[in-house]
Amino acid sequence: MLPPPPCKSGCLKAADSGKKQSTTKKICSSFAGILTNEIGKTTNKTKLGILKGGLKYVNEICDRGGTPDLAKITKGLPEKDKLRISQKTNAALFDGAADRPDKDFGPNTSRTAATLTGTGGQVTDLKSSEPNTPKFSQVAEFSLASAKNTQASTAKASSAPPCPLPGEIRVHCFCPNDKSKDWGMQCQSACTTILTTPGNCGWGIGIEIDWDKYTAGVKKLLKDLEKTIKDNINWIKEEIKKHREAWDQRKIDEWKERSKNLLTAFMVCNGKGGFRPQLNKYADAPCGVAACSKIHEETHIKDFKKSEKYKNWCVAPDGTNEPNGTIVAISDPPFHNNTECNAFTAGAACLESKRDKTPTTACKTFLTEQLNESNFKRLEFCKW
């Protein structure tokens, strides 16, 4: 590998530069410095907005370890501004001199591909003439032609089409971190585009991804997450069960205390010539007892409606309806015993169903109490 030609002024030492920062960091630093300089010189509001947006994009990409895309940075700028920034970027990456005045980027026909010749015009082997030459960094190698055949490379470069930018030279273009990825001699601008394209040199988002390891990690994460969710759901269920148990017991105790002196449920007139249940103390009975009490009274109503003798009980002899809330009472033991048997049987079936389905011990106990009472009454009335 040949070292670069001696630099006369405003140059960075390639070896030192390579030690201080990686190629990616150098690209990021160059972009940021150039854009900051352009922003400081720009008065046009439109350009200023584009440049600031480009600087923000550079900072975001570089913070993630990636490599900015020059085309995205300069998108929307006039062509002459794009050209100037591209020239400065090339100079920063290859010559270490991004801060030269704009006039330095004009045509310079004296600039050619780097060659070193000795006496007689032959290519000089610096390893024999300069034995103490220090080892150069990847950045230095990046800007030089291969030492295997400098003369052939120079001849090939001179026969290639001219580069698009004024005064632009050709360089040996390859990935500093993977020399097997080699694009040969390229114009500086073309090489910059190649090396900063995500994926070409494994930069992209700044890391090489082991997809098998990444996939295995994601699967483990999802499995752990699934277990955590299941554990949390089970914990929540247990907490709900505990609170529900306490809540049901409290409701039962409050209802028992509140209903001590209240009337039981019965059937009344609805004010329209028909019947309706009036639940009284059972209206807010917990654990589903209120619903079973309603079924008990609705069974009475069905029996009355089917009876020719009592179906019009809520209609007065003069044809007017009995007032809403009038308690229905009869003195007919056979009919009374029969309808009470039916009502307590229906109510007991309801209480038994709710007891089997209730989730709390408190409600199971309370429903069992109500069921036992209902069954006792059922036996009393059904024996007739």
Backbone hydrogen bonds, N-H to C=O, Kabsch-Sander energy under -0.5 kcal/mol:
donor,donor_aa,acceptor,acceptor_aa,energy
2,L,145,A,-0.6
12,L,95,D,-0.7
17,S,13,K,-2.9
18,G,14,A,-2.4
19,K,15,A,-1.6
20,K,16,D,-1.8
21,Q,17,S,-1.7
26,K,22,S,-2.3
27,I,23,T,-2.3
28,C,24,T,-2.4
29,S,25,K,-3.0
30,S,26,K,-2.6
31,F,27,I,-2.5
32,A,28,C,-2.6
33,G,29,S,-2.5
34,I,30,S,-2.6
35,L,31,F,-2.6
36,T,32,A,-2.3
37,N,33,G,-2.1
38,E,34,I,-2.3
39,I,35,L,-2.7
40,G,36,T,-1.9
41,K,37,N,-1.0
41,K,38,E,-0.5
42,T,38,E,-1.0
42,T,39,I,-0.5
48,L,44,N,-2.7
49,G,45,K,-2.3
50,I,46,T,-1.9
51,L,47,K,-3.0
52,K,48,L,-2.6
53,G,49,G,-2.1
54,G,50,I,-2.3
55,L,51,L,-2.3
56,K,52,K,-2.3
57,Y,53,G,-2.3
58,V,54,G,-2.4
59,N,55,L,-2.5
60,E,56,K,-2.3
61,I,57,Y,-2.6
62,C,58,V,-2.8
63,D,59,N,-2.2
64,R,60,E,-1.0
65,G,62,C,-1.5
66,G,61,I,-2.5
67,T,204,G,-0.9
70,L,68,P,-0.6
72,K,69,D,-0.5
73,I,69,D,-1.8
74,T,70,L,-2.0
75,K,71,A,-0.6
77,L,74,T,-2.2
81,D,78,P,-0.5
82,K,78,P,-2.3
83,L,79,E,-2.7
84,R,80,K,-2.0
85,I,81,D,-2.5
86,S,82,K,-2.4
87,Q,83,L,-2.5
88,K,84,R,-2.4
89,T,85,I,-2.3
90,N,86,S,-2.6
91,A,87,Q,-2.5
92,A,88,K,-2.4
93,L,89,T,-2.4
94,F,90,N,-2.8
95,D,90,N,-0.5
95,D,91,A,-2.2
96,G,91,A,-1.4
97,A,91,A,-1.3
100,R,97,A,-1.0
104,D,101,P,-1.8
105,F,102,D,-2.1
106,G,103,K,-1.4
111,R,108,N,-1.8
118,G,122,Q,-3.4
121,G,118,G,-1.9
122,Q,119,T,-0.7
124,T,116,L,-1.5
126,L,124,T,-0.9
128,S,125,D,-1.3
129,S,125,D,-1.6
130,E,126,L,-3.5
133,T,130,E,-1.8
141,E,137,S,-2.1
142,F,138,Q,-2.4
143,S,139,V,-0.9
143,S,140,A,-0.9
144,L,141,E,-1.6
149,N,146,S,-0.6
150,T,147,A,-0.5
153,S,149,N,-2.4
154,T,150,T,-2.5
155,A,151,Q,-2.0
156,K,152,A,-2.4
157,A,153,S,-2.7
158,S,154,T,-2.1
159,S,155,A,-1.2
160,A,156,K,-0.9
160,A,157,A,-0.5
168,E,165,L,-2.0
171,V,186,Q,-3.2
173,C,171,V,-0.7
173,C,184,G,-3.3
174,F,172,H,-0.6
175,C,178,D,-0.7
175,C,181,K,-2.0
178,D,175,C,-1.2
181,K,178,D,-1.9
182,D,180,S,-1.2
183,W,173,C,-3.1
186,Q,171,V,-2.9
188,Q,169,I,-1.9
191,C,187,C,-2.7
192,T,188,Q,-2.4
193,T,189,S,-1.9
194,I,190,A,-2.2
195,L,191,C,-2.8
196,T,192,T,-1.8
197,T,193,T,-0.6
197,T,194,I,-0.8
200,N,197,T,-2.0
201,C,197,T,-0.5
206,G,203,W,-4.4
207,I,203,W,-0.7
211,W,209,I,-1.1
214,Y,210,D,-2.9
215,T,211,W,-3.0
216,A,212,D,-2.3
217,G,213,K,-2.2
218,V,214,Y,-2.3
219,K,215,T,-2.5
220,K,216,A,-2.2
221,L,217,G,-2.4
222,L,218,V,-2.6
223,K,219,K,-2.4
224,D,220,K,-2.8
225,L,221,L,-2.4
226,E,222,L,-2.6
227,K,223,K,-2.2
228,T,224,D,-2.4
229,I,225,L,-2.6
230,K,226,E,-2.4
231,D,227,K,-2.8
232,N,228,T,-2.5
233,I,229,I,-2.6
234,N,230,K,-2.6
235,W,231,D,-2.3
236,I,232,N,-2.7
237,K,233,I,-2.6
238,E,234,N,-2.2
239,E,235,W,-2.5
240,I,236,I,-2.8
241,K,237,K,-2.6
242,K,238,E,-2.4
243,H,239,E,-2.6
244,R,240,I,-3.2
245,E,241,K,-2.5
246,A,242,K,-2.0
247,W,243,H,-2.7
248,D,244,R,-2.9
249,Q,245,E,-2.2
250,R,246,A,-2.1
251,K,247,W,-2.3
252,I,248,D,-2.5
253,D,249,Q,-2.4
254,E,250,R,-2.5
255,W,251,K,-2.4
256,K,252,I,-2.5
257,E,253,D,-1.9
258,R,254,E,-2.5
259,S,255,W,-2.5
260,K,257,E,-0.7
262,L,259,S,-1.2
266,F,278,Q,-2.3
268,V,276,R,-2.7
269,C,326,T,-2.2
270,N,274,G,-1.8
276,R,268,V,-2.5
278,Q,266,F,-2.8
279,L,277,P,-0.5
281,K,263,L,-2.1
282,Y,279,L,-2.3
283,A,280,N,-1.8
284,D,281,K,-0.5
285,A,282,Y,-1.2
289,V,286,P,-1.7
290,A,285,A,-1.1
292,C,288,G,-1.5
293,S,289,V,-2.2
294,K,290,A,-1.8
295,I,291,A,-1.8
296,H,292,C,-1.8
297,E,293,S,-1.9
298,E,294,K,-2.6
299,T,295,I,-1.6
300,H,296,H,-1.2
301,I,297,E,-1.9
302,K,298,E,-2.0
303,D,299,T,-2.1
304,F,300,H,-2.4
305,K,301,I,-2.5
306,K,302,K,-1.7
307,S,303,D,-0.8
307,S,304,F,-0.6
308,E,306,K,-0.5
311,K,307,S,-1.9
313,W,310,Y,-1.8
315,V,312,N,-2.2
316,A,314,C,-0.5
316,A,320,T,-3.5
319,G,316,A,-2.4
322,E,314,C,-3.4
325,G,269,C,-2.9
326,T,323,P,-1.7
328,V,267,M,-2.2
329,A,327,I,-0.6
336,H,332,D,-3.2
337,N,333,P,-3.1
338,N,334,P,-2.0
339,T,335,F,-2.6
340,E,336,H,-2.3
341,C,337,N,-2.1
342,N,338,N,-2.1
343,A,339,T,-2.3
344,F,340,E,-2.7
345,T,341,C,-1.8
346,A,342,N,-2.2
347,G,343,A,-2.5
348,A,344,F,-2.3
349,A,345,T,-1.9
350,C,346,A,-1.7
351,L,347,G,-2.4
352,E,348,A,-2.5
353,S,349,A,-1.9
354,K,350,C,-2.1
355,R,351,L,-2.2
356,D,352,E,-1.9
357,K,353,S,-1.1
358,T,354,K,-1.7
364,K,360,T,-1.8
365,T,361,T,-2.4
366,F,362,A,-2.1
367,L,363,C,-3.1
368,T,364,K,-2.0
369,E,365,T,-1.9
370,Q,366,F,-2.0
371,L,367,L,-2.6
372,N,368,T,-2.5
373,E,369,E,-1.9
374,S,370,Q,-2.3
375,N,371,L,-2.7
376,F,372,N,-2.0
377,K,373,E,-2.0
378,R,374,S,-2.3
379,L,375,N,-2.3
380,E,376,F,-1.6
381,F,377,K,-2.4
382,C,378,R,-2.8
383,K,379,L,-1.0
384,W,381,F,-1.0
